[in-house]
Amino acid sequence: MKVVLENLTKKYPNRNKRIGGDVTAVGDFNFEIPDGKLIGLLGPSGCGKSTTLNLISGLIKPTSGKIWFGETDVTNLPPENRGVGLVFQNYALYPHLTVRQNITFPLENLKGSAKLSKQVMEDKAFEAAKLVQIDHLMDRKPSELSGGQQQRVAIARALVKVPRVLLLDEPLSNLDARLRLQTREEIRRIQQETGVTTIFVTHDQEEAMSISDMIVVMKDGYVQQIGKPQEVYDDPINLFVAKFLGTPPINVFEGEAKGGKVYIGNEAVADCPKVEDQKLWIGIRPEGFIPDDNGPMSCKLLRVEVMGRDVSIVSENEAASGPTIRSIVSSDIKVDPTRSEVRFSVKPHKIHIFNRKTEQRIYID
């Protein structure tokens, strides 16, 4: 099911009466979500991603704009008539019901011609449970399940009605790191097997990038950038997107463009023949540094952290906006940890420059 958001806006009255006016939770959101794709809504707390999800589900009404499911305008349609499946962060399972009863619960509320027999409901519940690989736990209650198993029950309950759109609101936040990795892979597998259009809300950029067909990066209620995960990572539109995506995060420096070169301090680290002389923010991805005794960029070496397949070089530079710089290189590259200084060359495609005032991207090429 294709989902189209057309100038979608949600405003709330400002509680600070001295300031007055409205607070924009979601502002002028335009996006077409293709049929059968998994879309990640990504951003920090308070950016409007959960509000957007609740607007799509019908739990809250927009201030203005429209929501389309296919060719149907569902903006004013109640949630129960939209054909959506919802999975929340806290699972929202009924503790006194078994897994089977939790999954069949949405089917029991069907009325009229849609009403199902008990056997059909149980068959559908078993199919949904098998899809999420909990069909052997049907007679257990939520208290007898692990966090990951409870989350699978919640997903099965959302899928049992065969929703047109599946909405996941930070479904992995309560799981430990290993279980989060496993469950997000399961969510991707289930989405691909069912082909249901899925919108996945998270503040964890690694989660969103690993399983999404496209990501939407939001800040303060407004969309910053939309695109395929790798494309957004490689080609951020502004400094916020560049800083939000990436683990470890991008290293940011104060610098300038001067005479066709990008300078950090007094060191020219890249060419920019088409860029006017100006003050810049300079971002270099951790994997963009190449240890090079003859490299143009010098840093004070603090320590070398061996992480198995990679080595993390931690250093300082007076122009850096953060306390340290973290550079990730292959463990095949040997770095002498006793040295006081380390020099780098910089991979041209891993350096991004931004206007110092607007923080908008300036393209070097």
Secondary structure, 3 states (H helix, E strand, C coil): CCEEEEEEEEEEECCCCCCCCEEEEEEEEEEEECCCCEEEEECCCCCCHHHHHHHHHCCCCCCEEEEEECCEECCCCCHHHCCEEEECCCCCCCCCCCHHHHHHHHHHCCCHHHCCCHHHHHHHHHHHHHHCCCHHHCCCCHHHCCHHHHHHHHHHHHHCCCCCEEEEECCCCCCCHHHHHHHHHHHHHHHHHHCCEEEEEECCHHHHHHHCCEEEEEECCEEEEEECHHHHHHCCCEHHHHHHCCCCCCEEEEEEEECCEEEECCEEEEECCCCCCEEEEEEECHHHEEECCCCCEEEEEEEEEECCCEEEEEEECCCECCCCEEEEEECCCCCCCCCCEEEEEECHHHEEEEECCCCEEECCC
